[in-house]
């Protein structure tokens, strides 16, 4: 936006303070992050977390034993619905 003569604090630059808040709280403290980084959208927060290598591995929770057991139970409970 500087080519238009408009200066903003949000021009994509992340300040060190913001990065530290993100490092201390991501991914467990979503509401706290949204409040403390109020000038950042949740999508921007997630993208910066990925850029900093903070994002959780999807496999970590997608295929946990707890999830597998829940899926097995659902499949067992609904198997007669298909007949």
N, C-alpha and C positions, 0 to 999 in steps of 0.2 A: 504494500500500500504506500510505500514511501515515494513511488513514482507519481502518486497523486497528491503528494504533499501532506499526507496524513500519517502521523506516527502513533503507533499503539504499543502497549506492553505485550500484547498477545500475538505478535507477528510471527508466531511459531517458535520463538526462542523460549527455552525453558531455563529458568534461573536455578542456580545450585540449591537454593533453599527448597524449591519445589521438588527437585530431584531427590533430595534427602527425605522429604516428607513421603514421597512415593516409595522409596526404598524401605523405609521403616514400616509402612502400612500396607503395601500391596502384597497379595490379593485379599487379605483377610478383613480389612477395615474399609469396605466400600463407602459406607455413609460418612465416616470420618474423612476419607479422602475427598469426597464430593464437597464436604463443608470447608475443608482446609484449602482445597484447590478450586475455589468457587468460580474462578475465571476460566477454568478448563472444563470442557465437556467430558462426560464419562468416556466417550469414544477416544478423545485425545489422551486421556489418562491411560486407557488400555494400550493404545499405540505406543506411548512413551515407555510403558512398562515392558512391552515386547522389545523395543529398541534397547532398553537397558538390560535385557535378559532376565527380567523378573517374572515373566508370565509362567504360570504353571503348565506343566506338560499335561495335555488332555488325557493321555493314557493313565495318568496318576489317579484320576477319579472316575473316568468313564468305565473302566473295566475292573473296578475294585471288587473284592469278594462280596461285599455288601450289595452292590448293584447287581452282580451276577445272581445272587440268591433271590433278590427281589424279582428279577426277570424270570427265573425258574418258577417261582411261586405264581406269578401272573400267567405264565404259559400253562402251568398245571391247572390253575383255576379256570382258565378259559378254553381248555382243549375241547370240551364237550359243546361249546358254543358253535363250533365250526361244522358239526355233524348235522 
